[in-house]
Amino acid sequence: MNNAVQIIYLIFYIFRAQRYDICVSFFSVFRISNLKLLNFLDMKKFFGYILVVMIGFSACQGPMGPAGRDGRDGKDGKDGHATEWYYVDFKVKGSDWLLAGKGNEIGSYYYYVFDAPEITQAIYDDGLILCAYRYIDSEGYDVQTILPYTEYFIDTIKPGEENRFAMNITYSVTPTVGRNPGTIEFRVTFSDYYTGEKGPPANCWFRLTLVY
């Protein structure tokens, strides 16, 4: 077993000293023909020796050294800010809509303006302003859809005459400046400008949402 002991010692030295370059010359120094490795050692025994050496390494670890010094603190990042939001509901009655221009005149539309002091200059410049149209759908659900909104109709404006037209709802806002409060204007435009025969829209509900 002297040859086997020599192999174990050599493997131990290689791993202990981290001299992996010795592996290159291992078989040139200890030739298999000289050690007659195949005569006294099969593959199972060979791997058994390696396992014994590895277990010995894991059992021979020394105590943990002292902790190193703390590293330098990194640079401070930019200050963030919490996101807040606020909403306001508006209702425009059918009788409150105002007509811009004359009925059926090209460019005519219905509109209504609300004061909206919640729209500050800061929110107008750096925030997010959204407005939704609220309505009850055909199944009876309360639905909100972001403006602009377009709805299509088939209606009989004149007896015996069927008309296909669309209603488009948009909005615009201005910020609060000094003592002048901000405003939000809702505008309803009909295709082909049927603002005369069709008349103003029915009651409409809107929700203004401010994110800042």
N, C-alpha and C positions, 0 to 999 in steps of 0.2 A: 504493500500500500504506500510505499515511499513516493511513487510517481503521483498517486492521487493527492497526497498531502502537498506535494510540490505545486500541483495545479491549483489547489485551494489557496495556498499562500500567495501564489502569483495573482489570482483573481482578487484576493483581498487587498493586495498592494495596489493593483490597478485602480480599484474603486476608492480606496482610502486616500491615495495620493493624487487621484484624478489624472493619472498618467495614461491616458487612452492611447497615446502614441506607441505604448509598449505592445498594444494589441497587434500592431503591424509586424513586429519582429518576434511575436510570441511563438508562432509555429516554425520560424526559421531557427530559433534558439533551441526549442524543445521539439524536435521533429517527431512526428507521429511514429515514424519507423523506429526511432531510438527509444521512445517511451513505451512503444508497443501498446498504445492506448486501446486499440480494439481487442487486445488479448485479455485485458483485466477490467475493462469498463465498457458497459453498453450505454445506450443513449439514456435510459431511465436513470442510471446511477449518475451520469454526467449532469443531468438537470437537477438531480437531487443535491449534488454538491453546490450548485449555484443557488438553490433555494436556501440551503443552510447558511451560506455566506450572506445572502440578503437579509435573512432573519437576524443574523448577528449584527449587521449594520443598523437595523432598526432598533435593536435593543441597546446599542452602545451610544445613543445620543446623549450629549451632555445637557446640563441645565440651560434654560433660556437666558440669554444675555439681557442687560438693562435696555429699556426703551430708548430710542433715539430722541433727539431734540425735536420740538414742534417746528413745523415749517412756517414760513412767513405768511401772514394773512394776505389774501388777494385784494384787489382793488374793489371798492364798493360799486355796485351797479346803480343804474338810474332808479330813482324812486318811481314806483308804480302808483296807481290809484284805482280804487274800487269803482266798478261800473254800476251806475244807478239808472233806474228807469221810472217813468211816470206817464200816466195816460189820462186823457180827458175825453168824455163822450159828448157828442153833439147831435142834436136832432133838428132837422129842417122840415117844418110843416109844409104841406103842399101849397098852402095859401101864402107862405112867406117867400117863395121863390120870386126873384126879380128878373124881369126880361131886359136884356141888353140888346138894343136895336128894336126893329119892328117885327111883328109876326111874319114868319116865312121869309124874312129878309136874309140875304146871304151874309153870313157872319154873325147872325143872331144866336143867342144862347141864354140860358137861365143861370142865375148865380145867387149866392148868399154869402155874406161875410160875418165872421164872428171875431170878437176880440179874443186874443190868446196871449195874455201876459206871461204865461209859462214859457213861451219861446224867447228865452233871453239871447243876447248877442253871443254869449259864450257857447250856448247850445247850438245856435245857428251856425257858428264858425267851426266848432270842433265836435259837436255831437251828431246824433243821427235822428232824423225826423221822419216818421212814417205815419201814414194814415190809411185806415181800412174802411171799406164800405160794409155795413152790416145789413143783412136781409134774411128773410125766412125763405128757405128753398121749397121746392115742390113737395118734399116729404115732411115739411114742418120743422126742419132743423134751423137753429140760429147759426148763420154762416158769416164769417169775416173773410174778406178778400182784399188784398192790398190794392190801393188805387195806383194807376188808372184802371177803371173797370168798364167793360163794354158788354152790353146785353142787346140781343137781337129780337125783333118783334115782327109779327105779321098782324096788321090791324086794318080795320076799315075806317078810314078817316072821312071819306065821302060815301054816301049810299051807292052800293053797287061797285065800288072801287076798292080793290085790295092793295094795300101798300106794305112793302117790306122795308123796314128801316132799322137803324141801330141807335142806341142811346149810350153815349160815352160820358163818364164821370171822371173829372180830374180835380186836383187841388193845387193851391199855391200858398206859401206862407211868407210873412215878413217878420223880422225880429223886433223885440221891444227896444226902443231907443229913447232914452230919457223918460219923459212922462208919457210918451206915446206907446201904448201897449202893442205887442205883436198881434198879428192877425192871421187868420186862415180863411181862405176863400174856396168854396166849393162851386164847381162849374159843371153844368149839364148841357151837352151839345147833342142835337139830333142830326142824323144824316139827312141830307137834302133840306136841312133847316126847317123841319116841320114844327116850328115853334108857334105857329098860329092855330091851325086846326087841332094839333095834338094838345096844346096847352102845357102848363107846367107839370113837372113830375109829381108823383105822390109823396107822402111822407118818407123821408130818408134819414137813416141813422149812420153816424160815422164815429170812429174812434181814432183819436190822435195819440200817438205814442212817441215819447221823447226818451232817447238813450244818451247818457252823458257820463 
